[in-house]
Amino acid sequence: MQRVTIAQVAERAGVSTATVSRVLSGRGQFSAAVERKVRRAADDLGYQVNVIARSLRNSRTDTVGMVVPSITNPFFTSLVESVEHALGKEGKELFLCDARSDPRIEARRLASLAARNVDGIIVSPSHGVDSRPAVQQTAEQLPLVQLDRFVDGTTTDWVGVDDVAAMRQVMDHLHDGGARSAAYIGSLMTHSSTEQRFAGFRRRAEELNIEVKPHEVLLGDYSVEWGEEAVARLIAEGGLPDALVCADDLIALGATRACRAHGFSVPRQVQVTGYDDIEFSRLAEPALTTVHQPRDRIAAEAVRLLAAASLAKDAERGPHAHIALVPTLVVRDSTRAAPAPQHRI
């Protein structure tokens, strides 16, 4: 079966081939009536855009690569969805790669995407140090934006949330609810998110005089299992503090389950907070107080930065952007509200 040509579509619609090209590419000026005629003719004939030919003509593929540390993490799953929707509004397709939290795999994924001539890449680096060479090398070949996590020392833009400000909100809320001691359950300090969240926790705990004992800082990985294990360790060391501050929702879900299994009431005996506001957090028992990251805004900003980098030549680019959006604390049932003020009669 022969491939339908643009000339056949033009003849069917009664317009020029140039008009068909403008309509199907979404560029240039044309009326709504002309667009309807062209698209109806294309549908009737079964016309499909020759992506390879168009890429050769325009020197672009209308594709963007994305590399995330772990697609199994619900936060990254939802972030990918937001990025895909933002790209779709720009007429671009997404090629997704999973780095499996391994900088070596991540480097291969970045090289593979660059070899496939994607127009740009969005990456959330898996490691704060080991990811740097591959990220920088890729950024020297094509536009690249870092998302959520970042590595320093690269010529790239970044967009994410202010993790320190988020932890300030968490600690203030716990303090208002009566917490005077806290434990931090997080991941190993291997990337910017873990470092920034712990720094924010530590700084605000000191400012509020919330006690944090040395053994109450537990670092493992982002998983339900680690949350359960960390709580068991705390109990074995002598008991739980007033609050458990968890670096993500998966850890917090495991922590709340472990508290319940060991007979500790949440939030009456111990308050628990998470981070990311994944879908499961509101379905937990009790529903989890957590930090909401504005994923759609993060994704839209990443796509905007990538488009700007694609248009600007190196000599025309100003300072690289570092955009930290302000997150929101979502208060649910795993923490206590501040006591109502007492009024004298």
Secondary structure, 3 states (H helix, E strand, C coil): CCCCCHHHHHHHHCCCHHHHHHHHHCCCCCCHHHHHHHHHHHHHHCCCCCHHHHHHHHCCCCEEEEEECCCCCHHHHHHHHHHHHHHHHCCCEEEEEECCCCHHHHHHHHHHHHHCCCCEEEECCCCCCCCHHHHHHHHCCCCEEEECCCCCCCCCEEEEECHHHHHHHHHHHHHHCCCCEEEEEEECCCCHHHHHHHHHHHHHHHHHCCECCHHHEEEECCCHHHHHHHHHHHHHCCCCCCEEEECCHHHHHHHHHHHHHCCCCCCCCCEEECCECCHHHHCCCCCCEEEECCHHHHHHHHHHHHHHHHHCCHHHCCCCCEEEECCEEECCCCCCCCCCCCCCC
